[in-house]
Amino acid sequence: MAHSHDDMDMGSSSSHDSMHMSVFNNDMMTALYSEAWTPSTTGAYAGTIIFLIFLGALFRFLLAAKAMAEARWLDAEMKRRYVVVQGKLPISEQISRDDLSKRVTLTENGVEENVFVVQRKEQIHRPFRLSVDPLRAAFDTLITGVGYLLMLAVMTVNVGYFLAVLGGTFLGSLLVGRFYGIVSEH
């Protein structure tokens, strides 16, 4: 029994065509984020590329700004003055009575000092602070939003958009990369 080409399933033709999709394209008329943002001239495409470079650099600037803010917030927290509450032992007495603390002598530049080496029993979580936590959440939301916009640009599989995102990442890291490696959350 012979089958002609016309007897084949109609669905196989469309799935066969989609398998020949290229990895990258270089079409200057690739839409970015919506059909309204489809460059129609070389200048518009160049403007889109410049925007993506800026967006990639902005992503790195936001990471650096958040790391610097986290460092500033931590410094402010460490400089806070704590008061002794009646009925609670001062921290120095708590440490001296703690089973996990050890009294040792520390020598530096010929000066000896008696100190306690303390181990933490459990993870300490910082309390919610209205002056810090909403700003931290805003930073995270903005960083995530810019990251997703960059991801959507790369998902267009336009080689120019892809290289622009990489260029923006390089430029941003070159300018401020040294600032966001200081504080690590992961």
Long-range contacts (C-beta under 8 A, 24 or more apart in sequence): 22-157, 23-157, 24-157, 24-158, 24-159, 24-162, 25-157, 25-158, 25-159, 26-158, 26-159, 26-160, 27-158, 28-160, 30-156, 30-158, 30-161, 31-156, 32-152, 32-153, 32-156, 32-161, 33-149, 33-152, 33-153, 45-160, 48-161, 48-164, 49-160, 49-161, 49-164, 50-164, 52-150, 52-153, 52-161, 52-164, 52-165, 52-168, 53-164, 53-165, 53-167, 53-168, 53-171, 54-168, 55-146, 55-149, 55-150, 55-153, 55-165, 55-168, 56-150, 56-164, 56-165, 56-166, 56-167, 56-168, 56-169, 56-171, 56-172, 57-168, 57-169, 57-171, 57-172, 57-175, 58-146, 58-168, 58-172, 59-143, 59-146, 59-147, 59-150, 59-168, 59-169, 59-172, 60-168, 60-169, 60-171, 60-172, 60-173, 60-175, 60-176, 60-177, 60-180, 61-172, 61-175, 61-176, 62-139, 62-142, 62-143, 62-146, 63-143, 63-176, 63-180, 64-176, 64-177, 64-179, 64-180, 65-139, 66-136, 66-139, 66-140, 66-143, 66-180, 67-179, 67-180, 67-181, 67-182, 67-183, 68-179, 68-180, 68-182, 69-135, 69-136, 69-139, 70-136, 70-183, 70-185, 71-182, 71-183, 73-132, 73-136, 74-183, 77-126
